[in-house]
Amino acid sequence: MQLFQQALHDQHELNVRSTFRVHPRVPRTVREPECIYVQDATLNHFKEWVEGKQIDDTNPFQRYDRNEFWAYADYMHFGEIFGERTEAAAALLDWSSIGIGDAPQPTFWLGSAGAHTPLHFDTYGTNVVVQLHGEKRWTLFPPSATELLKPTRIPFEESSVYSGLDIRQLDGHSATGAAALCQTAVLRPGDVLFVPRHWWHFVECTSTAMSVNLWMDHPDDPSARVTEALARVVVTSMQEALESQLGSEWLSPTEEEWTPDQAMEMLQIAVQSQSSAGDAPPQPPASFQDVLDALLAPTTLQHIARQLTRR
């Protein structure tokens, strides 16, 4: 709590601003492209709003009734929040007490009651979460539930695979099988949660809540980066059709549009990086034809055809 108060104090003095996602409270899951993005709010603005203090039009939350809307600042690196005090603030979190030595820079999350992250899994690394203030409810599913949860890459966001199901509105039919694999955890101040690689999670603030997390590298990350780069090549090649059908909602607001050449360059870098990680000789850069040949291989096409006919 002391860290929280100090963060707000420094944020006010330094006038550093953060982006918050805002949305009316509704009973269904809200995806990021549906949110209003408030880009000129400080943590102190948020604190005044969520505590119900009298605020004027200098506070960007003034137009949103706190009883009808939630707000969420997520994926904020410590450097964005604490500035020159980053090292001192990070030192207040003793990661060695849970067996983590050389920890990467933490990421900061702050939301009001009702703020949530849709059900998804992260393609890279493992996740360690520490709850600092308030409560968050985590709903988790193991990788074995992936097919039942109907994975989708829309909206496209690198390293995030979303579920096509709305976990808040599952009926008896759609919940069959997946419900038996579901696990839940409510995190309170001082609690630590380890999220293994590729575990699905839906996260919701049940009160005003603050947490930090670390994404830890995993030995299979180089392979996952090739997979993610290939996904971007495919999505980028279909961008015009996706925009025609879905408008801007095909792409996460946190992502930038790439050209096919940029996506291809990233794939080449990922392939060469994975090749150099082992004992195999370096591979020549992948070409567009190499990608096309891999995607149009008979076994790949048969697998895709089975997936389409089983929807």
Secondary structure as GFF3:
##gff-version 3
##sequence-region A 1 311
A	DSSP	alpha_helix	2	14	.	.	.	ID=ss1
A	DSSP	beta_strand	18	24	.	.	.	ID=ss2
A	DSSP	three_ten_helix	32	34	.	.	.	ID=ss3
A	DSSP	beta_strand	36	41	.	.	.	ID=ss4
A	DSSP	alpha_helix	43	50	.	.	.	ID=ss5
A	DSSP	three_ten_helix	60	63	.	.	.	ID=ss6
A	DSSP	beta_strand	69	77	.	.	.	ID=ss7
A	DSSP	alpha_helix	78	82	.	.	.	ID=ss8
A	DSSP	three_ten_helix	83	85	.	.	.	ID=ss9
A	DSSP	alpha_helix	86	91	.	.	.	ID=ss10
A	DSSP	three_ten_helix	95	98	.	.	.	ID=ss11
A	DSSP	beta_strand	107	111	.	.	.	ID=ss12
A	DSSP	beta_strand	116	122	.	.	.	ID=ss13
A	DSSP	beta_strand	126	133	.	.	.	ID=ss14
A	DSSP	beta_strand	136	141	.	.	.	ID=ss15
A	DSSP	three_ten_helix	143	145	.	.	.	ID=ss16
A	DSSP	beta_strand	151	152	.	.	.	ID=ss17
A	DSSP	beta_strand	160	163	.	.	.	ID=ss18
A	DSSP	three_ten_helix	167	169	.	.	.	ID=ss19
A	DSSP	alpha_helix	172	175	.	.	.	ID=ss20
A	DSSP	alpha_helix	178	181	.	.	.	ID=ss21
A	DSSP	beta_strand	183	187	.	.	.	ID=ss22
A	DSSP	beta_strand	192	195	.	.	.	ID=ss23
A	DSSP	beta_strand	200	205	.	.	.	ID=ss24
A	DSSP	beta_strand	209	216	.	.	.	ID=ss25
A	DSSP	alpha_helix	221	237	.	.	.	ID=ss26
A	DSSP	alpha_helix	239	246	.	.	.	ID=ss27
A	DSSP	three_ten_helix	247	250	.	.	.	ID=ss28
A	DSSP	alpha_helix	260	277	.	.	.	ID=ss29
A	DSSP	alpha_helix	288	295	.	.	.	ID=ss30
A	DSSP	alpha_helix	298	309	.	.	.	ID=ss31
###
